[in-house]
Amino acid sequence: MTFQAPKGTFDWLPPRSEQVLAVREALVAPVRRAGYGYVETPVFEDTQLFARGVGESTDIVTKEMYTFPDKAGRSLTLRPEGTASVVRAVLQHGLHTGQLPVKLWYSGSQFRYERAQRGRYRHFWQVGAEALGAEDPALDAELIVLAARGFSSLGLRNVTLLLNSLGDGNCRPAYRAALQEFLRGLDLDDETRARVEINPLRVLDDKRPEVQARLGGAPLVADHLCAACKAYHEEVRALLTAAGVAFEDDPRLVRGLDYYTRTTFEFTHGGLGSQSAIGGGGRYDGLSEMLGGPPLPSVGWALGVDRTFLAMESEGLLGDAAPGRVQVYGVALGDDARRRMFLLVAELREAGVSADMAFGGKGLKGAMKGAGRSGARYALILGERDLAAQAVQVKDLTTAEQTEVPLARVVEVLKGKVQ
């Protein structure tokens, strides 16, 4: 029997895995430059954290969470999203009692039992950023700009930013009532009808074509915003425009989590088919209270690393060339030479030169094939005769030029060549 990865999951393997790492680092580079600090939370949490924070009526909570009892009978859930865990960590450790806003970023796995398809996986990787403890349109705009900078730094061109406001506790109740009245008049299945009573905004986020076809005349939240929410949203729009970040107003944008208020946004990409979202987020001013904390108005986003990678692939930005694993590759002939090469490779690594060597007792031909496959620029060839002369042959694998270098100087010489 041979084991395979579970359905809806996959393995990242070299060289693509190295490209994924580079994508992840590029997406978080802007927030790190903006002073956001790294936070890492457990991969599983108390189930009620997500039930309360994400929302009892969401598909995530009702259908998609990996929930299990531990050996003490406690209900735990694999993390389906990052924000609730970050807010829990901030409250638990009292970060909100210091300087506000608390600015944090994270990178990690999320788990949802979804229908597996390209761009939608059951185990996926996100990077996220959260700013907690300030109600300021400039903070919303800052985070949106930082996400846009991350995507643009990767060379992505086919990205669209969608923007909306969901109002707040003052104006949303009237909109909720108007939306419920409209939805109750539609021919909907029993499950969706139940959702109308719990959280009607979630019906707007239903991706099924037969549901979307009935929503054409639905009232829009933009028509029900109070003066304060309108002014807040206009300031976010103005700041984005001033920063040169293009966006499209989408009055039907809701997103799939219950905790959003006011600003909500989504980044989509035209090369991914139905799973077009590559990131998004919004303001969640009431989430802290939902989790038993004090009022802590906050805003944040999560960007999908897997989907961003697919978006880059669709635009031809990844290239076919496999990056070199190392800069130098050692080829030793004979036991004594192999022992000396082992030490030489360690010296090169200590000096900051990436290096590998042939293992398994390969002959010269096989070892040189390994050097070629490694992507190294230089091969070090060390035989018994070289060892006696206290020298090593340095071969440039791109030009085939070969020179003899004293063993005592080879680290210094190669360091100068590869830097």
C-alpha positions in Angstrom: 0.0 0.0 0.0 1.3 3.5 -0.9 -0.2 6.5 0.9 -1.4 9.6 -0.8 -2.2 13.1 0.4 -5.8 13.4 1.5 -8.4 14.7 -1.0 -8.4 18.5 -1.2 -4.7 18.8 -0.1 -1.5 18.7 -2.1 2.3 18.8 -1.6 4.5 21.7 -2.6 7.7 20.2 -4.0 11.0 21.8 -5.3 11.4 23.9 -7.4 7.8 25.2 -7.2 7.9 25.2 -3.4 10.8 27.7 -3.5 8.7 29.9 -5.7 5.8 29.6 -3.2 8.1 30.7 -0.4 9.1 33.8 -2.5 5.4 34.6 -3.1 4.7 34.4 0.6 7.6 36.7 1.5 6.7 39.2 -1.2 3.1 39.5 0.1 4.1 40.2 3.7 7.1 42.5 2.9 5.0 45.7 2.7 3.3 45.1 6.1 6.7 44.3 7.7 8.0 47.6 6.4 4.9 49.3 7.9 5.8 48.1 11.4 3.5 45.2 11.7 4.9 42.5 14.1 4.7 38.7 13.6 2.2 36.6 15.5 1.8 32.9 15.4 -1.3 31.2 16.9 -2.1 27.5 17.5 -3.3 25.5 14.5 -6.3 24.3 16.6 -8.5 26.3 19.0 -11.6 26.0 21.2 -14.5 25.4 18.8 -16.5 28.2 20.3 -13.9 30.7 19.3 -14.8 30.2 15.7 -18.5 29.6 16.3 -18.8 33.0 18.0 -16.3 34.9 16.0 -16.9 33.6 12.5 -20.6 33.3 12.9 -23.1 30.5 13.5 -24.8 31.1 10.2 -21.7 30.9 8.0 -20.9 28.0 5.8 -17.6 27.8 7.5 -19.1 27.0 10.9 -22.1 25.0 9.7 -20.4 22.8 7.1 -16.7 23.3 6.7 -14.9 23.1 10.1 -12.7 20.2 11.0 -13.9 19.7 14.6 -13.0 16.9 17.0 -12.9 16.1 20.7 -9.6 15.8 22.4 -8.8 13.1 25.0 -10.3 15.2 27.7 -13.6 15.6 25.8 -13.0 19.3 24.8 -14.2 20.3 21.4 -11.4 21.6 19.3 -11.3 22.9 15.7 -8.5 23.2 13.2 -8.2 26.9 12.3 -10.5 27.8 9.4 -9.3 31.5 9.3 -6.8 33.6 11.1 -8.6 36.7 12.5 -10.5 35.2 15.4 -7.3 33.5 16.7 -5.3 36.8 16.5 -8.0 38.7 18.4 -8.1 35.9 21.0 -4.3 36.2 21.4 -4.4 40.0 21.7 -7.0 39.8 24.4 -5.4 36.8 26.3 -2.0 38.5 26.5 -3.3 42.0 27.1 -1.7 43.6 24.0 -4.7 45.9 23.7 -3.8 47.6 27.0 -0.6 49.1 25.4 -0.1 51.3 22.4 -2.9 51.2 19.9 -3.5 50.1 17.2 -1.8 46.8 17.7 -0.4 45.9 14.3 0.2 42.2 13.6 0.8 39.9 10.7 0.7 36.1 10.4 1.4 33.3 8.0 0.0 29.8 8.3 -2.2 27.0 7.3 -6.0 27.1 7.4 -8.4 24.2 7.1 -11.9 24.0 5.6 -13.9 21.0 4.5 -14.9 22.4 1.1 -15.7 20.9 -2.2 -12.2 20.3 -3.6 -11.4 22.1 -6.9 -8.7 24.1 -8.5 -8.1 27.2 -6.3 -10.2 25.8 -3.4 -8.4 23.4 -1.1 -9.1 21.9 2.2 -5.7 22.8 3.5 -4.5 26.1 2.2 -2.0 28.8 3.2 -2.8 32.4 4.0 -0.8 35.5 5.0 -2.7 38.0 7.0 -2.5 41.4 8.6 -4.6 42.9 11.4 -4.7 46.4 13.0 -6.6 46.3 16.3 -7.8 49.1 18.5 -8.4 52.1 16.2 -11.4 53.3 14.2 -9.8 55.3 11.5 -10.4 55.3 7.7 -6.7 55.9 7.2 -6.0 52.5 8.9 -8.5 50.7 6.5 -6.8 52.5 3.5 -3.3 51.6 4.8 -4.0 47.9 4.9 -5.7 47.9 1.5 -2.7 49.8 0.0 -0.2 47.4 1.7 -2.1 44.4 0.2 -2.2 46.0 -3.3 1.6 46.7 -3.0 2.2 43.0 -2.2 0.4 41.9 -5.3 2.0 44.5 -7.6 5.5 43.6 -6.3 4.9 40.2 -7.8 4.2 41.7 -11.2 0.5 40.8 -11.2 -1.5 42.9 -13.6 -4.9 41.3 -13.8 -5.9 42.1 -10.2 -9.2 44.0 -9.4 -9.9 45.6 -6.0 -13.6 45.5 -5.1 -14.8 47.9 -2.3 -18.0 48.3 -0.3 -19.3 49.4 3.1 -21.6 47.3 5.2 -22.6 50.0 7.6 -22.5 49.7 11.4 -24.8 49.1 14.4 -26.7 52.3 13.7 -27.7 51.8 10.1 -27.4 48.1 9.5 -30.6 47.1 11.4 -32.8 49.1 9.0 -31.0 47.6 6.0 -31.2 44.1 7.5 -35.0 44.5 7.8 -35.4 45.8 4.3 -33.3 42.9 2.9 -35.2 40.3 4.9 -38.5 41.6 3.6 -37.2 41.3 0.0 -35.7 37.8 0.5 -38.9 36.4 2.2 -40.7 37.1 -1.1 -38.3 34.9 -3.1 -38.6 31.2 -4.0 -35.7 29.9 -2.0 -34.8 26.5 -0.5 -35.4 25.8 3.2 -31.7 26.1 4.2 -31.5 29.6 2.6 -34.8 30.6 4.1 -33.4 29.8 7.5 -30.4 31.9 6.7 -32.6 34.8 5.8 -33.8 34.9 9.4 -30.4 34.5 11.0 -28.1 36.6 8.8 -29.7 37.8 5.6 -26.5 39.5 4.3 -25.0 36.0 4.0 -27.6 35.2 1.3 -26.1 37.9 -0.9 -22.8 36.0 -0.7 -24.4 32.8 -2.0 -22.4 31.8 -5.1 -25.1 29.5 -6.6 -26.3 30.9 -9.9 -29.9 30.0 -9.2 -29.8 32.2 -6.0 -27.9 35.0 -7.6 -30.4 35.1 -10.5 -33.1 36.0 -7.9 -31.2 38.8 -6.2 -31.3 41.4 -9.0 -33.7 43.7 -7.2 -32.3 43.3 -3.7 -31.9 46.5 -1.7 -28.3 47.7 -1.5 -26.6 48.6 1.8 -25.2 51.7 0.2 -28.7 53.1 0.0 -29.2 52.6 3.8 -25.8 54.0 5.2 -26.0 56.6 7.9 -24.2 59.9 7.5 -21.3 58.7 9.6 -20.7 55.5 7.6 -21.1 57.4 4.4 -18.4 59.9 5.4 -16.1 57.1 6.7 -16.4 55.2 3.4 -15.8 58.3 1.3 -12.6 59.0 3.3 -11.4 55.5 2.6 -12.1 55.9 -1.1 -10.4 59.3 -1.2 -7.3 58.0 0.5 -7.0 55.0 -1.9 -7.4 57.3 -4.9 -4.7 59.6 -3.5 -2.4 56.6 -3.0 -2.9 55.6 -6.7 -4.7 52.4 -5.8 -7.5 51.7 -8.4 -10.7 50.1 -7.1 -14.3 49.3 -8.2 -17.3 50.0 -6.0 -19.2 46.8 -5.6 -22.5 47.4 -3.6 -23.2 43.7 -3.4 -19.9 42.7 -1.9 -20.5 41.0 1.5 -17.8 38.3 2.0 -18.3 35.1 3.9 -17.7 36.0 7.6 -20.3 37.5 10.0 -17.9 39.8 11.8 -17.4 42.5 9.1 -18.6 46.1 9.6 -18.2 49.2 7.5 -15.2 48.7 5.1 -15.2 45.4 3.2 -13.0 44.6 0.2 -11.8 41.8 -2.0 -9.0 41.3 -4.5 -10.0 39.2 -7.5 -8.0 37.9 -10.4 -9.3 37.2 -13.9 -7.2 34.1 -14.5 -8.7 31.8 -11.9 -12.2 31.0 -13.1 -14.9 30.7 -10.5 -12.5 30.9 -7.6 -11.4 34.4 -8.5 -10.8 35.8 -5.0 -7.1 36.0 -4.1 -7.5 38.0 -0.9 -9.8 40.3 1.0 -10.9 41.6 4.4 -12.5 44.4 6.1 -13.4 46.2 9.4 -14.6 44.1 12.3 -15.4 46.5 15.1 -17.5 44.2 17.2 -15.5 41.0 17.1 -13.6 41.6 20.4 -16.9 41.9 22.3 -18.2 38.7 20.6 -15.2 37.0 22.1 -15.7 38.4 25.6 -13.3 41.4 25.3 -13.7 45.1 25.5 -14.6 47.3 22.5 -11.7 47.0 20.1 -12.4 48.4 16.6 -10.2 46.6 14.1 -9.5 46.0 10.5 -7.5 43.3 8.6 -7.1 41.1 5.6 -6.0 37.6 4.5 -4.3 36.9 1.2 -4.3 33.4 -0.3 -0.8 32.2 -1.1 -2.0 29.2 -3.1 -4.3 31.3 -5.2 -1.8 34.1 -5.7 0.6 31.5 -7.0 -2.0 30.2 -9.5 -2.7 33.8 -10.5 1.0 34.3 -11.3 1.1 31.1 -13.2 -1.9 32.2 -15.3 0.0 35.4 -16.2 3.2 33.5 -17.1 5.2 35.2 -14.2 6.8 32.1 -12.8 9.0 31.0 -15.7 10.2 27.4 -16.4 13.8 27.7 -15.1 14.4 25.9 -11.9 16.4 28.1 -9.5 19.7 26.7 -8.4 19.6 24.9 -5.1 23.2 25.8 -4.3 26.1 27.9 -5.7 28.8 25.3 -5.3 28.8 21.5 -5.6 31.6 19.3 -4.4 32.9 16.2 -6.3 35.4 14.1 -4.3 37.2 11.0 -5.6 38.5 8.6 -3.0 37.8 8.3 0.8 40.4 10.8 2.0 39.3 13.4 -0.6 35.6 12.8 0.5 36.5 13.5 4.1 38.2 16.7 3.2 35.4 17.7 0.9 32.9 17.2 3.7 34.8 19.7 5.8 35.3 22.1 2.9 31.5 22.2 2.2 30.9 22.9 5.8 33.4 25.8 5.7 31.7 27.2 2.6 28.3 27.2 4.3 29.8 28.9 7.4 31.1 31.6 5.1 27.6 32.2 3.6 28.1 30.2 0.4 25.3 27.7 -0.3 27.0 24.4 -1.1 26.3 20.6 -1.5 28.4 17.6 -2.5 28.0 14.2 -4.1 27.0 11.4 -1.7 26.7 7.7 -2.1 30.1 7.0 -3.6 29.3 8.1 -7.1 32.1 8.1 -9.7 33.2 11.2 -11.5 30.6 11.0 -14.3 27.7 10.5 -11.9 28.9 13.1 -9.5 29.2 15.7 -12.3 25.7 14.9 -13.4 24.6 15.7 -9.8 26.5 19.0 -10.0 24.6 19.9 -13.2 21.3 19.1 -11.7 22.0 21.1 -8.5 22.0 24.3 -10.5 25.4 25.2 -9.0 27.6 27.7 -10.9 30.8 26.1 -9.7 32.0 22.5 -9.1 34.8 21.6 -6.8 36.7 18.6 -7.9 39.0 17.0 -5.4 41.0 13.8 -6.1 43.8 12.1 -4.2 46.4 13.8 -6.3 44.8 17.3 -5.6 44.7 16.4 -2.0 48.4 15.7 -2.0 49.1 19.0 -3.6 46.8 20.8 -1.1 44.7 22.2 -4.1 41.3 21.8 -5.6 40.0 22.1 -9.1 37.3 24.9 -9.5 35.2 24.4 -12.6 32.8 27.0 -13.9 29.8 25.0 -15.0 28.6 27.6 -17.4 31.9 28.1 -19.3 33.6 24.8 -18.5 36.7 26.8 -17.5 38.7 25.0 -14.8 41.3 26.5 -12.5 43.4 25.1 -9.7 43.1 26.9 -6.3 45.0 26.2 -3.1 42.8 24.5 -0.5 43.7 27.2 2.0 42.2 29.9 -0.3 39.3 28.2 -1.9 36.6 29.5 0.5 37.9 33.1 0.0 38.0 32.7 -3.8 34.6 31.2 -4.1 33.0 33.8 -1.8 34.4 36.5 -4.1 33.0 34.7 -7.2 29.4 34.1 -6.0 28.8 37.5 -4.3 
